[in-house]
Amino acid sequence: MAGRVGEVRVQAKDDVLTVCAISLVAEIVADVVHEGLGHAAVAFLMGAKSGVLSTVAWSSVFDSRLVAAGGTLANLAAGLVFWLVLRRATSGSVRWRLFLLVSVAFNLFSGTGYFFFSGVTNFGDWAAVIGGLSAHWLWRSGLVVVGIASYYGAVLVVGTALVKYVGVARDDLRRFRRFMYVAYFSAVALLGVAGLLNPIGIQLVWQSALPAAAGAHSGMLWLMYYIPRRIVPERGSEGLGRSYAWIATAAGLSLVFIFVLGRGITLGR
């Protein structure tokens, strides 16, 4: 069992460009999980013959409630997997642990946030899931309640993991902002730019891409204030130095994400 790290304040120096790179890779993974594994893969498993996959949507003549729900369910499953790996990453570098933590955040916040978003707006994946059901207002109300409760649970999970497994002290607001704010704004910028090129229409940027990032990920801006006081770091967290490997990886994947997947890829079988 890992010993607890004392409350000794160490002003670790973190490279913002590397934090940004790690965040971009995590967001790309979360988006592909949602659209590719959650929607497209489920659609093909259920009989779809072809469709267009982009950063903001999966479009196909074949549709079902399960395909609509698949994106959220895939994000929630991925968030659990990343959290389990993070818990066991006792000897991982702070860069690797931050990637796992941000991946947990992006996947859980996207997954739980979608319940609330669809319940309030009657738009998006879960609006399609409950579409046509009797007592529709009751289903929408249920989505709002489930969304609030599950999102709060995700905030606790991410905030606790940030302290325990990444090693950011609960009251170290400087480092908290450097990690979480950079991750948040990196994701919003990436999805916004990639969404501009989508083949369905610019309206999806306002209806889907930006709400998914700016709205769902907003917990990263304030989760520090909801971390239980008893939570303390269990692992050390040295400064996150510059990594040209992460920066190059993020640059390459972002170009593909924006100019290839952003424009849409036709898939078929």
C-alpha positions in Angstrom: 0.0 0.0 0.0 1.4 3.4 -1.0 2.4 5.6 1.9 0.9 9.1 2.2 2.9 12.1 1.1 3.2 14.7 3.8 1.7 18.2 3.5 5.0 19.7 2.5 4.5 22.4 -0.1 6.8 22.0 -3.1 6.5 24.6 -5.9 6.7 22.2 -8.8 7.4 23.7 -12.2 5.1 22.5 -14.9 5.5 23.1 -18.6 2.2 24.6 -20.0 2.9 23.5 -23.6 3.3 19.9 -22.5 0.1 20.0 -20.3 -1.7 21.4 -23.4 -0.3 18.5 -25.5 -1.4 15.9 -23.0 -4.9 17.4 -22.9 -5.3 17.5 -26.6 -4.4 13.8 -26.9 -6.8 12.9 -24.1 -9.6 14.9 -25.8 -9.0 13.2 -29.2 -9.2 9.8 -27.5 -12.4 10.7 -25.7 -14.1 12.1 -28.9 -13.1 9.0 -30.9 -14.4 6.8 -28.1 -17.8 8.6 -28.2 -18.3 8.9 -32.0 -16.3 5.9 -33.2 -16.7 3.2 -30.6 -19.9 4.4 -29.1 -22.0 5.3 -32.2 -20.3 4.0 -35.3 -19.1 0.6 -34.0 -22.5 -0.1 -32.3 -24.3 0.9 -35.5 -22.2 -1.6 -37.6 -22.8 -4.3 -35.0 -26.5 -3.8 -35.3 -26.6 -3.9 -39.1 -25.6 -0.5 -40.5 -24.0 -0.7 -44.0 -22.3 2.6 -44.1 -22.1 6.0 -42.5 -20.1 9.2 -42.1 -17.9 9.6 -39.0 -16.7 13.1 -37.9 -15.6 14.8 -34.8 -19.1 15.9 -33.9 -21.4 13.2 -35.1 -22.0 9.8 -36.6 -24.4 10.0 -39.5 -26.1 7.0 -41.1 -29.5 6.0 -42.5 -29.5 3.2 -39.8 -30.4 4.4 -36.3 -31.7 3.0 -33.1 -32.0 3.9 -29.4 -28.9 1.8 -28.6 -26.8 3.6 -31.3 -27.9 6.9 -29.8 -27.0 5.8 -26.3 -23.8 4.2 -27.3 -21.6 7.3 -27.2 -22.4 8.1 -23.6 -22.1 4.5 -22.5 -18.7 4.2 -24.3 -17.4 7.3 -22.6 -18.5 6.1 -19.2 -16.9 2.7 -19.7 -13.7 4.4 -20.9 -13.7 6.7 -17.9 -13.8 3.6 -15.6 -11.0 1.9 -17.5 -8.8 5.0 -17.3 -9.5 5.4 -13.6 -8.6 1.8 -12.9 -5.3 2.2 -14.8 -4.6 5.5 -13.0 -5.2 3.8 -9.6 -2.5 1.2 -10.5 0.0 3.6 -12.0 2.0 3.8 -8.9 5.3 4.1 -10.7 4.1 6.1 -13.7 5.5 9.6 -14.5 3.5 12.7 -13.7 2.9 13.1 -17.4 1.4 9.7 -17.8 -0.7 10.1 -14.6 -2.0 13.5 -15.8 -3.0 12.0 -19.2 -4.9 9.2 -17.4 -6.5 11.8 -15.1 -7.6 14.1 -17.9 -8.9 11.1 -19.8 -11.0 10.1 -16.8 -12.3 13.7 -16.6 -13.1 14.1 -20.3 -14.9 10.7 -20.6 -16.9 10.9 -17.3 -17.9 14.6 -17.8 -19.0 14.0 -21.4 -20.9 10.9 -20.4 -22.7 12.2 -17.3 -23.1 15.7 -18.8 -25.1 14.4 -21.7 -27.9 13.2 -19.5 -28.4 16.7 -18.2 -27.9 18.4 -21.6 -30.5 16.2 -23.3 -33.0 16.5 -20.4 -32.9 20.3 -20.4 -32.7 20.9 -24.2 -34.6 17.9 -25.6 -31.7 17.7 -28.1 -28.9 15.2 -28.6 -28.2 11.6 -28.0 -30.5 11.0 -25.0 -33.3 13.0 -26.6 -33.2 10.4 -29.3 -33.1 7.6 -26.8 -36.3 8.8 -25.0 -38.0 10.1 -28.2 -41.5 8.7 -28.7 -41.8 7.3 -25.2 -45.0 8.0 -23.2 -44.8 10.4 -20.3 -42.0 12.2 -22.2 -41.8 15.0 -19.6 -41.1 12.4 -16.9 -38.3 10.9 -18.9 -36.8 14.3 -19.5 -37.0 15.1 -15.8 -35.4 11.8 -15.0 -32.5 12.6 -17.3 -32.0 16.0 -15.5 -31.9 14.3 -12.1 -29.6 11.5 -13.2 -27.4 14.0 -15.0 -27.0 16.2 -11.9 -26.3 13.3 -9.5 -23.9 11.5 -11.9 -22.1 14.6 -12.8 -21.5 15.5 -9.1 -20.2 11.9 -8.6 -17.9 12.4 -11.6 -16.6 15.7 -10.0 -15.8 13.8 -6.8 -14.0 11.0 -8.6 -11.9 13.3 -10.8 -11.1 15.7 -8.0 -10.1 12.9 -5.6 -8.0 11.2 -8.2 -6.2 14.6 -9.0 -5.1 14.8 -5.4 -4.5 11.2 -4.5 -3.0 9.8 -7.7 -1.6 12.8 -9.6 -0.3 14.4 -6.3 -1.7 17.9 -6.5 -2.4 19.2 -3.0 -6.0 20.1 -2.4 -5.1 23.8 -1.6 -2.5 24.2 -4.4 -4.7 26.4 -6.5 -1.8 27.5 -8.7 -1.1 23.9 -9.9 -4.8 23.0 -10.0 -5.4 25.9 -12.4 -2.4 25.1 -14.5 -3.5 21.5 -15.0 -7.3 21.8 -15.2 -7.7 25.2 -16.9 -5.2 24.4 -19.6 -6.9 21.0 -20.2 -10.4 22.6 -20.4 -9.5 25.4 -22.8 -7.4 23.1 -25.0 -10.4 20.7 -25.4 -12.8 23.6 -26.2 -10.5 25.1 -28.8 -9.8 21.7 -30.4 -13.4 20.6 -30.7 -14.5 24.1 -31.9 -11.9 24.2 -34.7 -12.5 20.6 -35.8 -16.2 21.1 -35.7 -16.1 24.0 -38.2 -15.2 21.5 -41.0 -17.9 18.9 -40.3 -19.9 17.8 -43.3 -23.3 18.1 -41.7 -23.3 21.9 -41.0 -22.0 24.7 -38.9 -25.0 24.5 -36.6 -23.5 21.3 -35.1 -20.7 23.4 -33.6 -23.1 25.4 -31.5 -25.5 22.5 -30.9 -23.1 19.7 -30.1 -19.3 20.4 -30.3 -19.1 23.4 -28.0 -21.8 22.3 -25.5 -20.0 18.9 -25.3 -16.7 20.6 -24.5 -17.5 24.0 -22.8 -20.5 22.7 -20.9 -19.7 19.1 -20.1 -16.1 19.8 -19.2 -16.8 22.9 -17.1 -16.4 20.8 -13.9 -12.7 21.1 -14.4 -12.9 24.8 -13.6 -14.4 24.3 -10.1 -14.0 20.7 -9.0 -11.2 21.6 -6.6 -13.7 23.2 -4.3 -15.7 19.9 -3.9 -12.8 17.6 -3.0 -13.3 16.2 0.5 -10.9 17.8 3.0 -9.7 14.4 4.2 -8.2 13.6 0.8 -4.4 14.0 0.7 -1.8 13.0 -1.9 -0.7 9.4 -1.9 1.9 9.8 -4.5 4.6 12.3 -5.1 4.3 14.7 -8.0 7.5 16.2 -9.4 7.4 19.1 -11.8 6.0 18.2 -15.3 8.8 19.1 -17.6 8.7 19.7 -21.3 8.2 16.6 -23.4 8.8 17.0 -27.1 7.4 13.4 -27.6 4.0 14.5 -26.2 4.1 17.8 -28.1 4.9 16.1 -31.4 2.2 13.4 -30.8 -0.4 16.0 -30.0 0.5 18.1 -33.0 0.3 15.1 -35.4 -3.0 13.8 -34.0 -4.6 17.2 -33.9 -3.9 17.8 -37.6 -5.5 14.5 -38.4 -8.4 15.1 -36.1 -9.1 18.5 -37.5 -8.4 18.1 -41.2 -9.3 14.4 -41.8 -11.8 13.4 -39.1 -13.2 16.9 -38.9 -14.2 16.8 -42.6 -15.8 13.4 -42.1 -14.8 9.9 -43.1 -17.1 7.6 -45.0 -17.1 4.1 -43.5 -18.8 1.0 -44.9 -18.7 -2.7 -45.1 
